[in-house]
Amino acid sequence: MSDEQRTLAGYKSKVHEQEDFANPNEGKPLLDDVTEYVFRLTEFPRVKTMDQVKEKRDGTKQTVKVDKAICIFEEETTKNVVTAFFRVDSLNFSEDESFESGVVRFFKKIKTPLIEGVPPEWEQYFVVGMRFRGRVIVKKGEDKKPNGAYYLDVPTCRPILESDKHPEAIASSGAPSLIDALFLAKGAKDGNEAYHKLTTAGASTALIQVFISASKAGQVTYPI
């Protein structure tokens, strides 16, 4: 028996009630927008196309499609999840922060600036496990009270302190060199394990970049 075919005209679709996603910060100590915290990147960012309202010079507004990197950070002590959305399909460099892209400003703040005019290799900048300091923007619900969701306050970001680093990372905190990176990654069986060892040791983003570049150039032999 052939399936009955109908037009969509007059078709009544079932509408399900919108479900709220579980808050990953439920039950964790609350964060505030005054305290400076240490954050860690928990996973490599995903990219999502989103609508964004753009204001033209004549004052009119239009909605455009933009690609944004969704960055998930974890506060080191309370394990609260903190989110940042960075536009990555178009980058603006400027001495005036109000005209500068958020992702450009972020890496400038943590002292790993993007190279102006060069399309970034994001794997060399967003390194899983990378750590830095900063504050949060506390999101509020309809009742105007904090709802346990947080966004990264980019202008407050800065590099971690010496006291935040792993002791072995402090020992190699001078000019980043491949020797320092290999020392911290000793015993790693492959690149992924080496990156994990470096980030766990609190190695600087600059030192990790040195290692990544050397690995791509075939200068690293595994196991280390």
ZADOLO-376846 format. One record per residue (C-alpha): residue number from 1; x, y, z. Coordinates in steps of 0.2 Angstrom, whole numbers, padded with zeros to 4 digits. Layout:
# residues N
{r NUM,{X,Y,Z}}
...
***
This chain:
# residues 224
{r 1,{0000,0000,0000}}
{r 2,{0007,0017,-0005}}
{r 3,{0009,0030,0008}}
{r 4,{-0004,0044,0007}}
{r 5,{0003,0060,0001}}
{r 6,{-0004,0077,0008}}
{r 7,{0000,0095,0005}}
{r 8,{0006,0105,0020}}
{r 9,{-0009,0117,0019}}
{r 10,{-0019,0115,0034}}
{r 11,{-0007,0104,0043}}
{r 12,{-0007,0106,0062}}
{r 13,{0010,0104,0070}}
{r 14,{0012,0099,0088}}
{r 15,{0021,0113,0098}}
{r 16,{0032,0107,0112}}
{r 17,{0035,0118,0127}}
{r 18,{0052,0126,0127}}
{r 19,{0063,0117,0139}}
{r 20,{0076,0126,0150}}
{r 21,{0094,0119,0148}}
{r 22,{0102,0113,0165}}
{r 23,{0112,0127,0172}}
{r 24,{0130,0119,0174}}
{r 25,{0133,0131,0189}}
{r 26,{0118,0124,0199}}
{r 27,{0124,0122,0217}}
{r 28,{0141,0130,0215}}
{r 29,{0147,0145,0225}}
{r 30,{0141,0161,0217}}
{r 31,{0154,0172,0208}}
{r 32,{0153,0191,0209}}
{r 33,{0159,0205,0197}}
{r 34,{0172,0212,0208}}
{r 35,{0183,0197,0213}}
{r 36,{0197,0193,0201}}
{r 37,{0197,0174,0196}}
{r 38,{0208,0162,0187}}
{r 39,{0200,0154,0172}}
{r 40,{0205,0139,0162}}
{r 41,{0199,0135,0144}}
{r 42,{0190,0118,0145}}
{r 43,{0188,0113,0127}}
{r 44,{0192,0120,0110}}
{r 45,{0179,0133,0104}}
{r 46,{0165,0129,0093}}
{r 47,{0159,0141,0079}}
{r 48,{0141,0146,0077}}
{r 49,{0133,0157,0065}}
{r 50,{0122,0170,0074}}
{r 51,{0112,0185,0070}}
{r 52,{0119,0202,0075}}
{r 53,{0112,0219,0074}}
{r 54,{0124,0231,0065}}
{r 55,{0121,0250,0066}}
{r 56,{0126,0260,0050}}
{r 57,{0134,0277,0049}}
{r 58,{0117,0285,0045}}
{r 59,{0110,0278,0061}}
{r 60,{0099,0264,0053}}
{r 61,{0101,0246,0059}}
{r 62,{0102,0230,0050}}
{r 63,{0103,0211,0055}}
{r 64,{0118,0202,0048}}
{r 65,{0125,0184,0050}}
{r 66,{0141,0183,0059}}
{r 67,{0152,0168,0065}}
{r 68,{0156,0168,0083}}
{r 69,{0167,0156,0093}}
{r 70,{0159,0149,0109}}
{r 71,{0172,0149,0122}}
{r 72,{0169,0139,0138}}
{r 73,{0180,0143,0153}}
{r 74,{0180,0136,0170}}
{r 75,{0184,0146,0186}}
{r 76,{0198,0136,0195}}
{r 77,{0192,0136,0213}}
{r 78,{0173,0135,0212}}
{r 79,{0172,0126,0195}}
{r 80,{0159,0138,0189}}
{r 81,{0157,0139,0170}}
{r 82,{0160,0156,0162}}
{r 83,{0156,0159,0143}}
{r 84,{0163,0171,0130}}
{r 85,{0156,0174,0112}}
{r 86,{0170,0180,0100}}
{r 87,{0166,0185,0082}}
{r 88,{0179,0177,0071}}
{r 89,{0173,0179,0053}}
{r 90,{0180,0197,0053}}
{r 91,{0193,0205,0064}}
{r 92,{0196,0223,0067}}
{r 93,{0213,0229,0074}}
{r 94,{0213,0247,0082}}
{r 95,{0222,0257,0095}}
{r 96,{0204,0262,0101}}
{r 97,{0197,0247,0110}}
{r 98,{0179,0253,0106}}
{r 99,{0183,0248,0088}}
{r 100,{0193,0233,0091}}
{r 101,{0186,0215,0089}}
{r 102,{0183,0207,0106}}
{r 103,{0194,0192,0102}}
{r 104,{0209,0204,0097}}
{r 105,{0206,0213,0113}}
{r 106,{0206,0197,0123}}
{r 107,{0223,0190,0117}}
{r 108,{0230,0207,0119}}
{r 109,{0225,0208,0137}}
{r 110,{0233,0191,0141}}
{r 111,{0249,0196,0132}}
{r 112,{0247,0185,0117}}
{r 113,{0242,0197,0104}}
{r 114,{0236,0192,0087}}
{r 115,{0247,0197,0072}}
{r 116,{0239,0212,0063}}
{r 117,{0235,0208,0045}}
{r 118,{0238,0189,0047}}
{r 119,{0224,0177,0048}}
{r 120,{0226,0168,0065}}
{r 121,{0229,0149,0066}}
{r 122,{0217,0148,0081}}
{r 123,{0224,0131,0087}}
{r 124,{0240,0141,0092}}
{r 125,{0230,0154,0102}}
{r 126,{0215,0144,0110}}
{r 127,{0225,0131,0118}}
{r 128,{0214,0119,0129}}
{r 129,{0220,0121,0147}}
{r 130,{0226,0139,0145}}
{r 131,{0225,0149,0161}}
{r 132,{0222,0168,0164}}
{r 133,{0215,0180,0176}}
{r 134,{0200,0191,0175}}
{r 135,{0182,0195,0181}}
{r 136,{0165,0190,0176}}
{r 137,{0149,0199,0171}}
{r 138,{0135,0192,0181}}
{r 139,{0119,0188,0171}}
{r 140,{0103,0192,0179}}
{r 141,{0085,0184,0177}}
{r 142,{0069,0193,0175}}
{r 143,{0068,0196,0193}}
{r 144,{0084,0206,0192}}
{r 145,{0094,0194,0203}}
{r 146,{0109,0184,0198}}
{r 147,{0104,0167,0190}}
{r 148,{0120,0158,0191}}
{r 149,{0126,0162,0173}}
{r 150,{0142,0171,0169}}
{r 151,{0151,0180,0154}}
{r 152,{0169,0184,0153}}
{r 153,{0173,0202,0156}}
{r 154,{0186,0204,0143}}
{r 155,{0193,0221,0147}}
{r 156,{0198,0214,0165}}
{r 157,{0208,0199,0158}}
{r 158,{0227,0198,0161}}
{r 159,{0240,0185,0162}}
{r 160,{0241,0173,0177}}
{r 161,{0253,0178,0191}}
{r 162,{0269,0169,0195}}
{r 163,{0260,0162,0211}}
{r 164,{0247,0154,0200}}
{r 165,{0259,0144,0190}}
{r 166,{0265,0126,0192}}
{r 167,{0283,0126,0201}}
{r 168,{0291,0119,0185}}
{r 169,{0283,0132,0174}}
{r 170,{0290,0146,0186}}
{r 171,{0307,0138,0183}}
{r 172,{0305,0140,0165}}
{r 173,{0296,0157,0165}}
{r 174,{0310,0167,0156}}
{r 175,{0311,0169,0137}}
{r 176,{0300,0154,0130}}
{r 177,{0311,0141,0122}}
{r 178,{0309,0123,0115}}
{r 179,{0320,0116,0129}}
{r 180,{0308,0123,0142}}
{r 181,{0293,0115,0133}}
{r 182,{0301,0098,0131}}
{r 183,{0306,0098,0150}}
{r 184,{0288,0101,0155}}
{r 185,{0281,0088,0142}}
{r 186,{0294,0075,0146}}
{r 187,{0287,0057,0144}}
{r 188,{0273,0062,0132}}
{r 189,{0269,0049,0119}}
{r 190,{0261,0060,0107}}
{r 191,{0256,0079,0103}}
{r 192,{0240,0078,0113}}
{r 193,{0248,0071,0128}}
{r 194,{0262,0084,0127}}
{r 195,{0249,0099,0126}}
{r 196,{0240,0092,0141}}
{r 197,{0257,0091,0151}}
{r 198,{0261,0109,0146}}
{r 199,{0244,0116,0151}}
{r 200,{0243,0106,0167}}
{r 201,{0260,0113,0172}}
{r 202,{0253,0131,0169}}
{r 203,{0265,0134,0154}}
{r 204,{0263,0151,0146}}
{r 205,{0253,0153,0130}}
{r 206,{0269,0159,0122}}
{r 207,{0279,0143,0128}}
{r 208,{0265,0132,0121}}
{r 209,{0265,0141,0104}}
{r 210,{0284,0138,0103}}
{r 211,{0281,0119,0106}}
{r 212,{0266,0119,0093}}
{r 213,{0277,0127,0080}}
{r 214,{0292,0115,0083}}
{r 215,{0280,0100,0083}}
{r 216,{0273,0106,0066}}
{r 217,{0291,0108,0059}}
{r 218,{0295,0090,0064}}
{r 219,{0307,0096,0078}}
{r 220,{0299,0086,0091}}
{r 221,{0302,0067,0093}}
{r 222,{0290,0056,0103}}
{r 223,{0290,0049,0116}}
{r 224,{0299,0065,0123}}
***
